[in-house]
């Protein structure tokens, strides 16, 4: 079967989208002459607008009405894709591609959706790293996936936006700074304690003469303010002030990142920024940062990984992660 046009239904969340990059590159290598369109949510699309292995980025919010479903599926039919790869495991994502009439549809046989896929891949008994989970879909097409790696680069415009924001918040151009990411969208079980973020930042800022930038969503601004209040060194609160594109620029300009398991963690690792990630409730073997300039700090407890949003007991997996452990990991990365 000739493949001229490919639709990739991309992951819905930033971190997963970053981890899908090796699979997307493998699709490009296997179908070198095909036109590849990536269909993603609006909050993810900024990751891919300048990446060479994607020809077109198609952004759509989750359809909430029958009219939205009809419009999107009609558009899929109009574009006449030959092949679709469905990265999310949801019933909805496979149904949309099925209704769009794509003749060849590849995805995992999860959520009672195998009948909607022409290549329904059965997941293995073990959970691989998410990078390899996506790559296994591409392997089902007899594609060579090679040695996976994730590298992204900030565009000049993303860096320029970041520099303007940093300068306005008190971090001048060229001044080295570390980024703190104390939030995590999934839930509080993934979050290390605020006061320990502040303590780590204070120690490293004093040792290496670094400024501090605290990132996060608008809803995490209060957390960032609390951390800044606990610090003696200068801290710029950027929470709620960055688009995805500006965040990429901020991370690209930074010297170090201290973070929970999150989307920004994966972006920083892909940019090659030295990244220290604190893990507790989630499994670093599945969703850990992918890259050589990363360190994972974790306190082993019998109930981890629980994958819960909220800890039902005493948050021992995070309470056990010491400030000195995170500082040691940061020093190793910074040489």
VOGU-3710 file (C-alpha; in Angstrom, 3 decimals, decimal comma):
1> xxxxxxxxxx> 0,000/0,000/0,000  1,380/3,385/-1,013  1,557/5,899/1,846  1,549/9,534/0,753  -0,245/11,189/3,672  0,057/10,243/7,335  -1,958/11,484/10,307  -0,448/11,178/13,773  -2,956/11,635/16,577  -0,505/12,981/19,130
11> xxxxxxxxxx> -0,547/12,707/22,921  -2,751/15,102/24,872  -0,197/16,264/27,435  3,099/18,090/27,090  5,279/15,483/28,784  3,828/12,617/26,774  4,173/14,663/23,592  7,896/15,157/24,241  8,341/11,428/24,857  6,607/10,667/21,551
21> xxxxxxxxxx> 9,242/12,574/19,555  11,462/9,511/18,844  8,425/7,675/17,447  7,581/10,639/15,230  11,165/10,784/13,958  11,040/7,053/13,220  7,837/7,532/11,212  9,543/10,251/9,179  12,588/8,034/8,552  10,439/5,092/7,437
31> xxxxxxxxxx> 8,084/7,158/5,269  10,603/9,727/4,068  8,497/11,098/1,205  5,122/11,164/2,942  3,400/14,299/4,194  2,989/13,991/7,968  0,255/15,882/9,817  0,190/15,947/13,623  -3,213/16,379/15,303  -2,863/17,596/18,899
41> xxxxxxxxxx> -4,523/19,712/21,558  -3,849/23,487/21,414  -1,742/23,491/24,585  0,673/20,977/23,011  0,969/22,350/19,476  3,697/24,899/20,283  6,180/22,067/20,797  6,064/21,027/17,160  5,727/24,114/14,992  9,447/24,211/14,131
51> xxxxxxxxxx> 10,411/20,525/14,209  11,597/19,226/10,813  9,977/15,780/10,929  6,412/17,181/11,061  5,018/18,888/7,953  1,758/20,236/9,352  0,459/20,785/12,885  -3,313/20,596/13,250  -4,613/21,864/16,581  -8,070/20,998/17,918
61> xxxxxxxxxx> -9,574/21,229/21,418  -11,438/18,208/22,711  -14,756/18,084/20,829  -17,637/18,672/23,218  -20,550/18,678/20,773  -21,731/16,443/17,959  -21,162/19,377/15,619  -17,466/19,436/16,580  -17,126/15,698/15,971  -18,786/16,034/12,596
71> xxxxxxxxxx> -16,544/18,925/11,552  -13,300/17,193/12,554  -14,156/13,815/11,034  -15,252/15,501/7,796  -11,915/17,317/7,691  -10,032/14,048/8,227  -11,948/12,546/5,302  -11,309/15,609/3,147  -7,546/15,370/3,666  -7,509/11,722/2,492
81> xxxxxxxxxx> -4,877/10,277/4,805  -3,509/6,843/3,908  -2,289/5,927/7,379  -3,013/7,077/10,936  -1,133/6,342/14,151  -3,122/6,873/17,338  -0,810/7,538/20,283  -3,413/8,165/23,040  -5,069/5,067/24,473  -8,530/6,608/24,730
91> xxxxxxxxxx> -11,614/5,214/23,009  -12,403/8,705/21,723  -9,099/9,149/19,870  -9,484/5,870/17,958  -13,161/6,531/17,227  -12,381/9,867/15,597  -9,821/8,318/13,244  -12,217/5,439/12,483  -15,052/7,833/11,640  -12,594/9,876/9,577
101> xxxxxxxxxx> -12,280/6,939/7,206  -8,493/6,530/7,299  -7,939/3,124/5,649  -5,001/2,010/7,801  -5,198/2,751/11,551  -2,490/1,821/14,077  -2,882/1,995/17,854  -2,936/-0,006/21,058  -5,737/-2,510/21,645  -6,876/-0,816/24,854
111> xxxxxxxxxx> -10,158/0,603/26,117  -12,314/-1,794/24,002  -11,242/-0,155/20,753  -9,406/-2,896/18,839  -12,298/-3,191/16,360  -11,651/0,392/15,228  -7,999/-0,277/14,365  -6,565/-2,183/11,414  -3,281/-2,678/13,305  -4,358/-3,229/16,923
121> xxxxxxxxxx> -1,138/-3,662/18,916  -1,487/-5,629/22,153  0,571/-4,039/24,978  3,197/-6,264/26,574  2,946/-7,533/30,164  5,595/-5,097/31,394  5,340/-1,314/31,238  8,295/0,020/29,204  9,467/3,595/29,274  6,923/5,772/27,498
131> xxxxxxxxxx> 9,453/6,473/24,727  9,570/2,772/23,863  5,814/2,385/24,330  5,245/4,821/21,463  8,090/3,350/19,419  6,504/-0,095/19,603  3,563/1,247/17,581  5,980/2,302/14,855  7,752/-1,071/15,009  4,425/-2,728/14,185
141> xxxxxxxxxx> 4,823/-1,159/10,720  8,180/-2,965/10,299  9,987/0,341/10,753  13,530/0,586/12,080  13,435/2,673/15,255  17,209/2,753/15,804  18,666/4,285/18,952  16,011/6,687/20,283  16,956/10,164/21,411  15,053/13,346/22,145
151> xxxxxxxxxx> 16,501/16,691/21,169  14,614/19,913/20,657  15,941/23,420/20,156  14,365/26,701/21,115  13,782/29,024/18,192  15,318/32,491/18,138  11,844/33,944/18,725  11,247/31,703/21,748  14,585/32,755/23,225  13,863/36,428/22,515
161> xxxxxxxxxx> 10,489/36,226/24,267  12,113/34,517/27,229  14,861/37,125/27,496  12,322/39,942/27,469  10,317/38,283/30,241  13,378/37,432/32,324  14,732/40,953/32,020  11,371/42,412/33,042  11,343/40,121/36,088  14,840/41,103/37,213
171> xxxxxxxxxx> 17,118/38,515/35,570  19,290/40,350/33,016  20,410/38,818/29,734  23,414/36,551/30,202  22,982/36,125/33,954  22,990/32,414/34,877  19,870/31,168/36,612  18,269/27,969/37,805  14,626/27,087/37,278  12,395/25,677/39,996
181> xxxxxxxxxx> 9,276/23,790/38,954  7,424/22,989/42,207  4,083/22,136/40,599  2,632/19,053/38,939  -0,693/19,021/37,133  -1,662/15,446/38,013  -1,954/16,025/41,768  -0,222/16,787/45,048  1,214/13,265/45,390  3,832/14,193/42,751
191> xxxxxxxxxx> 4,951/17,384/44,505  8,029/17,744/46,659  7,676/20,141/49,584  7,784/23,897/48,952  10,208/24,671/51,757  12,699/22,142/50,396  12,566/23,688/46,934  13,355/27,006/48,598  16,221/25,530/50,606  17,797/23,843/47,569
201> xxxxxxxxxx> 17,524/27,053/45,561  19,109/29,069/48,354  22,050/26,671/48,717  22,761/26,402/44,982  22,260/30,105/44,316  24,810/30,896/46,994  27,320/28,243/45,894  27,248/28,928/42,150  26,041/32,561/42,014  22,759/31,771/40,308
211> xxxxxxxxxx> 19,557/33,718/40,044  16,336/31,761/40,520  13,248/31,632/38,299  10,130/29,831/39,533  7,764/28,539/36,855  4,273/27,096/36,936  0,678/27,570/35,911  -1,472/30,525/37,039  -2,954/28,253/39,709  0,532/27,548/41,079
221> xxxxxxxxxx> 1,499/31,181/41,512  0,747/31,167/45,248  3,112/28,219/45,691  5,819/30,128/43,815  5,270/33,199/45,994  5,623/31,088/49,142  8,914/29,678/47,881  10,235/33,124/47,026  9,320/34,393/50,504  11,380/31,596/52,066
231> xxxxxxxxxx> 14,488/32,522/50,049  17,105/35,138/50,853  18,458/35,115/47,300  16,627/36,813/44,440  13,779/34,842/42,917  11,633/35,760/39,919  8,111/34,336/39,891  7,171/33,427/36,311  4,168/31,273/37,201  1,255/32,116/34,929
241> xxxxxxxxxx> 3,388/34,401/32,754  4,675/31,968/30,135  3,075/30,460/27,076  4,468/27,075/26,075  6,729/28,769/23,528  8,051/31,275/26,087  8,576/28,486/28,607  10,698/26,611/26,067  12,798/29,751/25,668  13,163/30,231/29,439
251> xxxxxxxxxx> 14,298/26,643/29,914  16,720/26,878/26,984  18,325/29,960/28,562  18,637/28,356/32,012  21,647/26,671/33,613  19,837/24,078/35,743  16,353/22,820/36,535  14,997/21,357/39,778  11,599/19,825/39,156  8,861/17,382/39,983
261> xxxxxxxxxx> 7,724/14,802/37,417  6,008/17,071/34,888  5,810/18,323/31,318  8,429/21,063/31,827  10,804/18,398/33,167  10,634/16,574/29,833  11,084/19,796/27,856  14,187/20,723/29,854  15,699/17,259/29,385  15,020/17,409/25,632
271> xxxxxxxxxx> 16,688/20,827/25,453  19,792/19,383/27,118  19,381/21,471/30,273  20,856/19,791/33,383  17,703/18,498/35,069  17,207/17,097/38,567  13,818/15,398/38,900  12,232/14,412/42,209  10,074/11,283/41,911  7,691/9,744/44,414
281> xxxxxxxxxx> 4,263/8,483/43,429  5,117/7,937/39,757  7,416/5,410/38,094  10,690/6,851/36,826  11,197/3,720/34,717  8,114/4,667/32,699  7,972/8,474/32,748  11,451/9,519/33,844  13,292/12,273/31,937  14,970/10,926/28,806
291> xxxxxxxxxx> 18,449/12,247/28,246  22,058/12,122/29,453  21,998/15,360/31,470  19,396/14,212/33,964  19,355/12,849/37,497  16,438/11,271/39,345  16,200/11,620/43,114  13,860/9,221/44,871  13,336/7,873/48,381  12,486/4,158/48,197
301> xxxxxxxxxx> 9,288/3,203/50,010  7,144/0,097/49,739  4,080/1,921/48,369  5,820/3,679/45,471  4,925/3,963/42,667  1,258/4,193/43,649  0,247/6,445/40,710  -2,317/8,204/42,919  -3,219/11,882/42,643  -3,319/12,393/46,409
311> xxxxxxxxxx> -1,388/10,476/49,053  -3,826/8,679/51,396  -1,235/8,322/54,164  1,797/10,467/55,039  3,473/11,322/51,681  6,524/9,383/52,839  7,971/9,022/49,321  8,425/12,795/49,101  9,093/13,500/52,774  12,037/11,119/52,552
321> xxxxxxxxxx> 13,735/13,053/49,719  16,339/15,209/51,444  17,616/18,616/50,410  21,195/17,342/50,406  20,273/14,534/47,983  18,887/17,010/45,454  21,840/19,372/45,901  24,279/16,502/45,370  22,559/15,517/42,132  22,643/19,124/40,927
331> xxxxx> 26,357/19,442/41,679  27,080/16,235/39,749  25,299/17,596/36,690  26,962/20,983/36,868  30,417/19,501/37,286
//
